């Protein structure tokens, strides 16, 4: 699960993606619909920390795996748009599997 930089990145991408979905599609509607911001405070803080870890992990794979700038840029964009990190993680995993 965490043996290689790519494994770490993919795992973090999934967790960060889940936190984004929880924040934008559960916590924020509760905040604005029910005027209760406790979930935004909790999930938002966790999501922010996970996003920073995601970006550092992306930097790690860029350096250690020598990813092209375009791929790293796409990974960065995927970390900003809610849910897109799921697609990018799947793309990275497919590329990492040796073709037989």
C-alpha positions as CSV (number, residue, x, y, z in Angstrom):
1,X,0.0,0.0,0.0
2,X,2.8,2.4,0.8
3,X,5.8,0.6,-0.6
4,X,6.5,3.0,-3.5
5,X,6.0,6.7,-4.1
6,X,3.3,5.8,-6.7
7,X,1.5,3.5,-4.1
8,X,1.6,6.3,-1.5
9,X,0.3,8.9,-4.0
10,X,-2.6,6.7,-5.2
11,X,-3.7,5.9,-1.6
12,X,-3.5,9.5,-0.6
13,X,-5.4,10.6,-3.8
14,X,-8.2,8.3,-2.9
15,X,-8.4,9.5,0.7
16,X,-8.2,13.1,-0.3
17,X,-10.9,12.5,-2.9
18,X,-13.2,11.1,-0.3
19,X,-12.6,14.0,2.0
20,X,-13.4,16.5,-0.9
21,X,-16.7,14.7,-1.6
22,X,-17.6,14.6,2.0
23,X,-16.8,18.3,2.4
24,X,-18.5,19.6,-0.7
25,X,-21.5,17.3,-0.9
26,X,-22.3,16.6,2.8
27,X,-20.7,19.1,5.1
28,X,-21.3,22.2,3.1
29,X,-25.0,21.5,2.4
30,X,-25.5,20.8,6.1
31,X,-23.8,24.2,6.9
32,X,-25.9,26.2,4.5
33,X,-29.1,24.1,4.7
34,X,-29.2,23.6,8.5
35,X,-27.0,26.5,9.6
36,X,-24.7,24.1,11.3
37,X,-21.0,24.4,10.5
38,X,-19.5,21.7,12.8
39,X,-19.0,19.3,9.9
40,X,-17.3,21.9,7.8
41,X,-14.9,22.7,10.6
42,X,-14.0,19.0,11.1
43,X,-14.1,17.7,7.6
44,X,-12.7,21.0,6.1
45,X,-9.7,20.8,8.5
46,X,-9.0,17.2,7.6
47,X,-9.5,17.9,3.9
48,X,-7.0,20.8,4.0
49,X,-4.4,18.6,5.7
50,X,-5.0,15.8,3.2
51,X,-4.7,18.2,0.3
52,X,-1.3,19.4,1.5
53,X,-0.2,15.7,1.9
54,X,-1.5,15.0,-1.6
55,X,0.5,17.9,-3.1
56,X,3.7,16.8,-1.3
57,X,3.1,13.2,-2.5
58,X,2.7,14.5,-6.0
59,X,6.0,16.3,-5.6
60,X,7.6,13.1,-4.4
61,X,6.5,11.1,-7.4
62,X,7.5,13.9,-9.7
63,X,11.1,13.8,-8.4
64,X,11.5,10.1,-7.7
65,X,9.5,8.6,-10.6
66,X,10.5,11.4,-13.0
67,X,7.0,12.1,-14.1
68,X,6.6,14.6,-17.0
69,X,5.5,18.1,-16.1
70,X,2.2,17.7,-17.9
71,X,1.3,14.6,-15.8
72,X,2.2,16.4,-12.6
73,X,0.2,19.5,-13.7
74,X,-2.8,17.2,-14.4
75,X,-2.3,15.6,-10.9
76,X,-2.3,19.1,-9.4
77,X,-5.5,20.1,-11.2
78,X,-7.0,16.8,-10.1
79,X,-6.3,17.7,-6.5
80,X,-8.3,20.9,-6.8
81,X,-11.5,19.8,-8.6
82,X,-13.6,17.6,-6.3
83,X,-13.8,14.0,-7.4
84,X,-11.2,14.3,-10.2
85,X,-8.5,12.7,-8.0
86,X,-10.4,9.4,-8.3
87,X,-10.0,9.5,-12.1
88,X,-6.4,10.5,-11.9
89,X,-5.6,7.8,-9.3
90,X,-7.1,5.2,-11.6
91,X,-5.1,6.5,-14.6
92,X,-1.9,6.4,-12.6
93,X,-2.6,2.8,-11.3
94,X,-3.3,1.6,-14.9
95,X,-0.1,3.1,-16.2
96,X,1.9,1.6,-13.3
97,X,0.7,-2.0,-14.0
98,X,3.1,-3.8,-16.3
99,X,1.5,-4.7,-19.6
100,X,1.8,-8.4,-20.5
